[in-house]
């Protein structure tokens, strides 16, 4: 089942404008473009949302770890 941007945004608890921006930056769930329509598959959105699960504040990948280290060094 496919959803438009409004329904996909509601499903993840964000605004449509947030989802539009996330699509531009590549931070949002996978989508399909059919003509002028942007469509999100329910399973893709749910899988993306599940991938955002965290177990602690500093649960991040290697890139984030490098960024944190650089910030800490800069702070002295």
ABEGO torsion letter per residue (X at the ends): XBBBAAAAAAAAGBBAAAAAAAAAAGABBBBBBBEABBBBBAAAAAAAAAAABBABAABBBAAAAAAAAAAAAAAX
